[in-house]
Amino acid sequence: MKEDRLNKMQSMIWDLARQFLIEASMEIAPEFGLITVTNIKLASDMSYLDIYVSSMKNKETLCKELAKFDYGIIKRMNGVVQLRKTPRIRFRYDEEWEVSQNITSLINSLDIPKDTE
């Protein structure tokens, strides 16, 4: 698949997945807190769709719980986007996002004296 078409598909699917997970996360919000879709990657042959997520709590079980909603995402995708092949959805916990949040909070907590001139 051409890269520009793949990027357009990823963008459309990202919006659909994000909207669906916002709605679906209302059911599991007490257990996980705020759930964020940080990235998606669609395989060039459309066989897999990796959805990278993060949450405030229970990161160990988040992906397994979200896997219950994969059919809803596929159903919504099929209603909007015409695909020859339906990708298999895999949820991945985004460790990079968590690391960047920790670095940001560490930087913000530094006590840097102001330059007085």
C-alpha positions, 0 to 999 in steps of 0.5 A: 500500500502506498505510504500516503494512503496508509497515513490517511487510513491511519489518521481516519482509524486513529480518530475512530479508535479514539472516539470509540475508546473514549465511549467504551472507557466509561465502563472501565474508568474507575479501574484505570482512570484516564485512558489515552490513545497515544499512537496507532500503527497500521501494518502496510499489508493491513494485517495488524493494527497496533493501538498504543494506550496509556492509563493512570492506574493498572497498566498491567491489565489495561491492554487485556481489558481493552481487547474486549472492545476490539470488535466494536472498533472493527465494526465502527471502522467497517461502517466508515472505511471500506477495507479489503482486509480487516486488520487484527487489533492489538493493544500495546501499553505505551511505555515511552509516553509514561517515561516522557511524562515522568521526565516532564514532571521531574523537570517541572519539579526542579528548583532553578533559581531565577537569574537576577541582573 
